[in-house]
């Protein structure tokens, strides 16, 4: 490679010289000589270049052959070494795999054995737990079924009771009796038995009988009492139709059955006014008792209806709460009348008590004087007389306790006397 470079440099130099001489325009002979000399030099350079190139190719070929042989030997050695290492690694891996297989098999055997033990234990516990849970579940289910059966029995009883109540409410006479019974219970709880009567013929003009009448005091001696008629009413069918209309939400139907309820209440008020109110034997007004707050609230909503009933028929509509308030007010009035009636008698009794108290005061004064005199006499006996007796007995010898008890056995033992003295002192 270096020879080629040198040859190239020489060629370049010769060419430069040739160019130089040409520019100088030398003589033809000299130029020919020079030209021949240059050609000769170029031939030698070309020959040398070819020889160098041939040698270079031979050296390169030899180097390639040597390199190839070296690579072949290296690859052969590497292959042999690699194969040997591979065989060694395979042997080692085989041994490790065999060891791992043994360990894995041992682990599998132990795991299967342990899993079998766990399975047996779990099966036993699960079986026991399952039996307990099933027993508990069956017991709870049995209890629930018993409760359901009991509840069904109660529901059947309730259904029968509801059916009975529906039949009762469906009967006009029974509905009236139910309202009358509720009214009677309220009167019994609030008023005294002699303050009202049941099933009273209050009017002299008709034979109609009112459910209950409260006995108010008369204004003069001719009339012992004045009756306040109270009649229980329950327009069930009309009220149920109105409630059904409310459920439907139809304004026209609601208005229709509302007017029907108003006309029914007006007819009831007219019957009470015409058949049961008869002043002066009765008050100038009567009371309609509606046994449920729902229907009473429906009537109270119609203020014009209440005004018409009071103005035209002298009838007041009440519910359970309103009637209870009226009865309580009447009870307070009865008590006020009773106090007014017996106030003079109470005043006379108080005068007699005052007179007797004056007598008792005099007797107490006399007793106090007698006690004071007796105290002075006791003081004289305990003081003066006792000191005189002690002076008289001063010279008498005192006996011992035993000698005194032997002479006077009725005085008892000394301990008894001391106990009696202690008791007296404590008292």
Beta strands, then each sheet from edge to edge (+ up, - down):
strand 1: 196-200
strand 2: 210-217
strand 3: 225-233
strand 4: 286-290
strand 5: 315-318
sheet 1: 1+ 2- 3+ 4+ 5+
end
